[in-house]
Amino acid sequence: MIRLSYILLFTFIAFLVVAGANEPSAFGGGEVATPATPTAPSYTLTTTEEDILANKKEIEALKKRFFELQTQFNSLKERMAGLESVVEGLDEELNLLKKEFKKADNNKISQELALLRKDVNATIALQKENFEKIRNILKQLTSMIDKINASYVTKDEFQKELKKVYGMLGKEPPISLHTSSSVDAAKLYQMARAAYKKGDYQKAKELFDKVIALHYKPAVSSFYAGESCYYSKNYKCALAYYKKSASLYRNAPYTPILLLHTAISFERLGEKGEAKKFFNSVINFYPTSKAAKIAKEHLLAL
């Protein structure tokens, strides 16, 4: 009987132990499974514990990422500070360069203005010198032409030469023409120049005389009339017209040729002393002209 009671007691105790092990914990704890071996128990996390653990890991990862970003930000901040220092340094250098350039430009402008002022003053001085030279040359030319007028060909001689020329043609020197129109005079002048260019010096001279009588370009017309006589080898006639042309226009573009042909006319007439004077005049007054070169050759031959 007692033995049966023990057996029942132990059976009840074993039942309670088994029942207590299979009942879930009121606090959400895990269950202890019957171990495969007495020395290796295992524990399974609940869903809440797993979420907490995952959140904890994510927070740790975020903390780590935040730390990395903060480190990069601090590095960038330091670099920005360095760049700001560099920019400030460059600004200072730029301002310094601007001041230097401005100073250099002012100095350069001042130097250029000084050089320009110097050039202008030199040009003015040269022009004054040239003006004085030209005025002296004109005085000498005036004196020489006055001497020609007084010594070589008088007005009566000029008229006499004209009469001789027209006498050879069987005509009287023209006093007037049928018209005094400047248009007709201009046409006559063009006709005279055309005849001269063709080498018809007799016709050219006749036409130039008509132009002179109309008082149209008397200086240049007298010169070409003289040239017509010169190339016709009538040197006395040429001298008369040259004298008239020079008295009307003392500084004409053709003056070097006029003086040269005056000298050659005297040379051909045998008046070598007068010829030398005019050759020297061409050389002295127009040294760079072609006429001066020819004058030198004639002087060497005299």
C-alpha positions as CSV (number, residue, x, y, z in Angstrom):
1,M,0.0,0.0,0.0
2,I,2.7,2.4,1.0
3,R,4.7,1.4,-2.1
4,L,1.7,2.2,-4.3
5,S,1.4,5.6,-2.7
6,Y,5.0,6.4,-3.5
7,I,4.4,5.3,-7.1
8,L,1.3,7.6,-7.4
9,L,3.2,10.5,-5.8
10,F,6.1,10.3,-8.1
11,T,3.7,9.9,-11.0
12,F,1.9,13.1,-10.0
13,I,5.1,15.0,-9.6
14,A,6.3,14.0,-13.0
15,F,3.0,15.1,-14.5
16,L,3.3,18.5,-12.9
17,V,6.9,18.9,-14.1
18,V,5.9,18.0,-17.7
19,A,2.8,20.3,-17.6
20,G,4.8,23.2,-16.2
21,A,7.4,22.9,-18.9
22,N,4.9,23.0,-21.7
23,E,3.0,26.0,-20.4
24,P,3.9,29.4,-22.0
25,S,5.4,32.1,-19.7
26,A,3.2,35.0,-18.7
27,F,6.1,37.4,-19.4
28,G,6.6,36.3,-23.1
29,G,9.7,34.3,-22.2
30,G,11.0,31.5,-24.4
31,E,10.5,27.9,-23.9
32,V,13.1,25.5,-22.9
33,A,12.8,22.6,-25.3
34,T,13.7,19.2,-24.2
35,P,17.3,19.1,-25.0
36,A,18.7,16.6,-27.5
37,T,21.5,16.2,-25.1
38,P,21.5,17.3,-21.5
39,T,24.5,19.8,-22.0
40,A,23.2,21.9,-25.1
41,P,20.1,24.0,-24.4
42,S,18.8,26.5,-27.2
43,Y,16.9,29.9,-27.1
44,T,14.7,31.3,-29.8
45,L,14.0,35.2,-29.9
46,T,10.5,36.5,-30.1
47,T,9.4,38.8,-32.9
48,T,9.6,41.9,-30.7
49,E,13.1,41.0,-29.6
50,E,14.1,40.5,-33.2
51,D,12.6,44.0,-34.2
52,I,14.4,45.6,-31.3
53,L,17.7,43.9,-32.3
54,A,17.2,45.0,-36.0
55,N,16.4,48.6,-35.0
56,K,19.5,48.6,-32.8
57,K,21.7,47.4,-35.6
58,E,20.1,50.0,-38.0
59,I,20.7,52.8,-35.4
60,E,24.3,51.7,-35.1
61,A,24.7,51.8,-38.9
62,L,23.1,55.3,-39.1
63,K,25.4,56.5,-36.3
64,K,28.4,55.2,-38.2
65,R,27.2,56.8,-41.5
66,F,26.5,60.1,-39.7
67,F,30.0,60.0,-38.2
68,E,31.4,59.4,-41.7
69,L,29.4,62.3,-43.2
70,Q,30.3,64.6,-40.4
71,T,34.0,63.7,-41.0
72,Q,33.6,64.5,-44.7
73,F,31.7,67.8,-43.9
74,N,34.5,68.9,-41.5
75,S,37.1,68.1,-44.2
76,L,35.1,70.1,-46.8
77,K,34.8,72.9,-44.4
78,E,38.5,73.0,-43.9
79,R,39.1,72.9,-47.6
80,M,36.6,75.8,-48.1
81,A,38.4,77.8,-45.5
82,G,41.7,77.1,-47.4
83,L,40.1,78.2,-50.7
84,E,38.8,81.4,-49.2
85,S,42.3,82.2,-48.0
86,V,43.6,81.5,-51.5
87,V,40.9,83.7,-53.1
88,E,41.6,86.5,-50.7
89,G,45.3,86.2,-51.6
90,L,44.4,86.3,-55.3
91,D,42.2,89.4,-54.8
92,E,45.1,91.2,-53.1
93,E,47.4,90.3,-56.0
94,L,44.8,91.3,-58.5
95,N,44.4,94.7,-56.9
96,L,48.1,95.1,-56.8
97,L,48.4,94.3,-60.5
98,K,45.6,96.7,-61.3
99,K,47.5,99.5,-59.5
100,E,50.7,98.5,-61.3
101,F,49.1,98.4,-64.7
102,K,47.4,101.8,-64.1
103,K,50.7,103.3,-63.1
104,A,52.4,101.7,-66.1
105,D,49.7,102.9,-68.4
106,N,49.9,106.4,-67.1
107,N,53.7,106.4,-67.5
108,K,53.4,105.0,-71.0
109,I,50.8,107.7,-72.0
110,S,53.0,110.4,-70.5
111,Q,56.0,109.1,-72.5
112,E,54.0,108.9,-75.7
113,L,52.6,112.4,-75.2
114,A,56.1,113.6,-74.6
115,L,57.4,111.9,-77.7
116,L,54.4,113.3,-79.7
117,R,55.0,116.8,-78.4
118,K,58.7,116.4,-79.3
119,D,57.8,115.3,-82.9
120,V,55.3,118.1,-83.3
121,N,57.8,120.7,-82.2
122,A,60.4,119.2,-84.5
123,T,57.9,119.2,-87.4
124,I,57.0,122.8,-86.7
125,A,60.7,123.8,-86.5
126,L,61.4,121.9,-89.8
127,Q,58.4,123.6,-91.4
128,K,59.6,127.0,-90.3
129,E,63.1,126.2,-91.6
130,N,61.6,125.0,-94.9
131,F,59.4,128.1,-95.1
132,E,62.5,130.3,-94.7
133,K,64.3,128.4,-97.3
134,I,61.4,128.6,-99.7
135,R,61.0,132.3,-99.1
136,N,64.8,132.9,-99.7
137,I,64.5,130.8,-102.9
138,L,61.5,132.9,-104.1
139,K,63.4,136.1,-103.3
140,Q,66.3,134.8,-105.4
141,L,64.0,133.7,-108.2
142,T,62.3,137.1,-108.1
143,S,65.6,138.9,-108.3
144,M,66.8,136.6,-111.1
145,I,63.6,137.1,-113.1
146,D,63.7,140.8,-112.6
147,K,67.2,140.7,-113.9
148,I,66.0,138.7,-117.0
149,N,63.3,141.3,-117.5
150,A,65.8,144.2,-117.3
151,S,68.8,142.7,-119.1
152,Y,67.8,140.1,-121.7
153,V,64.5,140.7,-123.4
154,T,62.7,144.0,-123.4
155,K,59.0,144.4,-124.2
156,D,59.9,146.0,-127.5
157,E,62.2,143.0,-128.4
158,F,59.4,140.7,-127.4
159,Q,57.0,142.4,-129.8
160,K,59.6,142.5,-132.5
161,E,60.2,138.7,-132.2
162,L,56.4,138.2,-132.4
163,K,56.3,140.3,-135.5
164,K,59.1,138.3,-137.1
165,V,57.4,135.0,-136.4
166,Y,54.1,136.2,-137.8
167,G,55.9,137.8,-140.7
168,M,57.3,134.4,-141.6
169,L,53.8,133.1,-141.6
170,G,52.5,136.1,-143.6
171,K,50.3,137.2,-140.7
172,E,50.2,140.0,-138.2
173,P,50.3,139.3,-134.5
174,P,46.7,138.8,-133.3
175,I,45.1,141.6,-131.3
176,S,41.8,140.0,-130.8
177,L,39.8,137.0,-131.9
178,H,36.3,136.7,-133.2
179,T,35.1,135.7,-129.7
180,S,36.2,136.2,-126.1
181,S,34.3,133.4,-124.6
182,S,36.2,131.5,-122.0
183,V,34.7,128.3,-123.4
184,D,36.2,129.0,-126.8
185,A,39.5,129.9,-125.1
186,A,39.5,126.6,-123.2
187,K,38.9,124.8,-126.5
188,L,41.7,126.7,-128.2
189,Y,44.0,125.8,-125.3
190,Q,43.2,122.1,-125.6
191,M,43.7,122.3,-129.4
192,A,47.1,124.0,-128.8
193,R,48.1,121.3,-126.3
194,A,47.1,118.6,-128.7
195,A,49.1,120.2,-131.5
196,Y,52.1,120.5,-129.2
197,K,51.9,116.9,-128.2
198,K,51.8,115.8,-131.8
199,G,55.0,117.8,-132.5
200,D,53.2,120.4,-134.7
201,Y,55.0,123.3,-133.0
202,Q,54.2,125.9,-135.6
203,K,50.4,125.3,-135.2
204,A,50.8,124.9,-131.5
205,K,52.5,128.3,-131.1
206,E,49.8,130.0,-133.3
207,L,47.0,128.6,-131.2
208,F,48.8,129.4,-127.9
209,D,49.2,133.0,-129.1
210,K,45.4,133.2,-129.6
211,V,44.9,131.8,-126.1
212,I,47.2,134.4,-124.7
213,A,45.4,137.1,-126.5
214,L,42.2,135.9,-124.8
215,H,44.0,136.2,-121.4
216,Y,43.3,132.5,-120.7
217,K,46.1,130.8,-118.8
218,P,48.6,133.4,-120.1
219,A,51.6,132.1,-118.0
220,V,51.4,128.4,-119.0
221,S,50.3,129.3,-122.6
222,S,53.4,131.6,-122.8
223,F,55.6,128.7,-121.5
224,Y,54.3,126.3,-124.1
225,A,54.6,128.9,-126.9
226,G,58.2,129.3,-125.8
227,E,58.6,125.5,-125.8
228,S,57.2,125.4,-129.4
229,C,59.9,128.0,-130.4
230,Y,62.6,126.1,-128.5
231,Y,61.9,122.8,-130.2
232,S,61.7,124.7,-133.5
233,K,65.2,125.9,-132.7
234,N,64.1,129.5,-132.7
235,Y,65.9,130.3,-129.4
236,K,65.4,134.0,-129.3
237,C,61.7,133.6,-129.7
238,A,61.8,131.0,-127.0
239,L,63.6,133.4,-124.6
240,A,60.9,136.0,-125.2
241,Y,58.1,133.7,-124.2
242,Y,60.0,132.2,-121.3
243,K,60.5,135.7,-120.0
244,K,56.8,136.5,-120.2
245,S,55.8,133.2,-118.5
246,A,58.3,133.7,-115.7
247,S,57.0,137.3,-115.0
248,L,53.4,136.0,-114.7
249,Y,54.0,132.9,-112.6
250,R,57.3,132.9,-110.8
251,N,57.0,129.5,-109.0
252,A,55.2,127.4,-111.5
253,P,55.6,123.6,-111.6
254,Y,57.4,123.9,-114.9
255,T,59.9,126.5,-113.7
256,P,62.9,124.0,-113.6
257,I,62.3,123.2,-117.3
258,L,61.8,126.9,-118.1
259,L,65.1,127.8,-116.5
260,L,66.9,124.9,-118.1
261,H,65.7,125.7,-121.6
262,T,66.5,129.3,-121.0
263,A,70.1,128.3,-120.2
264,I,70.3,126.0,-123.3
265,S,68.9,128.7,-125.5
266,F,71.6,131.1,-124.4
267,E,74.1,128.3,-124.9
268,R,72.9,127.7,-128.5
269,L,73.1,131.4,-129.1
270,G,76.7,131.4,-128.0
271,E,76.2,133.3,-124.8
272,K,78.0,130.8,-122.5
273,G,78.3,133.2,-119.6
274,E,74.5,133.7,-119.3
275,A,74.0,130.0,-120.0
276,K,76.2,129.1,-117.0
277,K,74.2,131.4,-114.7
278,F,70.9,129.7,-115.5
279,F,72.4,126.2,-115.3
280,N,73.6,127.1,-111.8
281,S,70.2,128.5,-110.9
282,V,68.5,125.2,-111.9
283,I,71.1,123.2,-109.8
284,N,70.8,125.5,-106.8
285,F,67.1,126.0,-106.7
286,Y,66.0,122.6,-107.8
287,P,68.8,120.2,-106.9
288,T,66.8,117.0,-106.9
289,S,65.0,117.6,-110.2
290,K,65.8,116.0,-113.5
291,A,66.5,119.4,-115.0
292,A,69.3,119.9,-112.4
293,K,70.9,116.6,-113.6
294,I,70.8,117.8,-117.2
295,A,72.2,121.2,-116.2
296,K,75.2,119.6,-114.6
297,E,76.0,117.7,-117.8
298,H,75.8,120.9,-119.8
299,L,78.0,122.7,-117.3
300,L,80.7,120.1,-117.7
301,A,80.5,120.4,-121.5
302,L,80.9,124.2,-121.5
